[in-house]
C-alpha cells in the first residue's frame, strides 16, 4: 500500500469524537479560532468527521436562512 493510503488510514483513525468535530466546525463557521486550538484540531480531527460535520453545518445554515425568510415574509414585516 502506498504512503498516501497509510496516511489516510491513520488520519481516519484519529481520536476526537464527532461532537468535538462539530464544535470545531461551528467555530470555523464563525471564523473565530485561536491559533493553538487550530493546530490542535489539525493534529487530532478525523477528516471524515470534518467533511460530514461541514455538510451538516451548511445544510443547517441554509435551512435557518430559509425559515427566517419565510417568517419575515409571512409576518408582513417585509411588505410595504
C-alpha positions in Angstrom: 0.0 0.0 0.0 1.3 3.5 -0.8 2.3 6.1 1.8 -0.7 8.2 1.0 -3.1 5.3 1.7 -1.4 4.7 5.1 -1.6 8.4 6.0 -5.3 8.5 5.1 -5.9 5.4 7.3 -4.1 7.0 10.2 -6.0 10.3 9.8 -9.3 8.5 9.7 -8.5 6.7 13.0 -7.9 10.0 14.9 -9.4 10.1 18.4 -11.7 13.1 18.6 -15.4 12.4 18.7 -17.9 13.6 16.2 -19.3 16.1 18.8 -15.9 17.7 19.2 -15.6 17.9 15.5 -19.0 19.6 15.3 -17.8 22.2 17.8 -14.6 22.9 15.8 -16.6 23.2 12.6 -19.1 25.5 14.3 -16.3 27.8 15.5 -14.9 27.8 11.9 -18.3 28.9 10.6 -18.0 32.0 12.8 -14.3 32.5 11.9 -13.1 32.7 15.5 -10.5 30.2 16.4 -7.2 30.7 18.3 -4.1 29.5 16.5 -3.2 27.0 19.2 -6.7 25.4 19.0 -6.5 25.3 15.2 -3.2 23.5 15.4 -4.6 21.0 17.9 -7.6 20.4 15.7 -5.5 19.8 12.6 -3.5 17.2 14.5 -6.5 15.4 16.1 -9.6 15.8 14.0 -10.8 12.9 11.8 -11.0 14.3 8.2 -14.1 12.2 7.5 -15.9 13.7 10.5 -14.9 17.2 9.4 -16.4 16.7 5.9 -19.6 15.3 7.4 -19.8 18.0 10.1 -19.2 20.7 7.4 -22.1 19.3 5.2 -24.4 19.1 8.2 -23.5 22.7 9.2 -24.0 24.0 5.7 -27.5 22.4 5.5 -28.5 23.7 8.9 -27.3 27.2 7.9 -29.3 27.2 4.7 -32.4 25.8 6.5 -32.2 28.5 9.1 -32.0 31.2 6.4 -34.9 29.8 4.5 -37.0 29.6 7.7 -36.1 33.1 8.6 -37.0 34.5 5.2 -40.4 32.6 5.3 -41.1 34.0 8.8 -40.2 37.6 7.7 -42.4 37.3 4.6 -45.2 35.7 6.5 -45.3 38.2 9.3 -45.8 41.1 6.9 -42.6 42.9 8.1 -41.2 42.8 4.6 -44.4 44.2 3.0 -44.9 47.8 2.3 
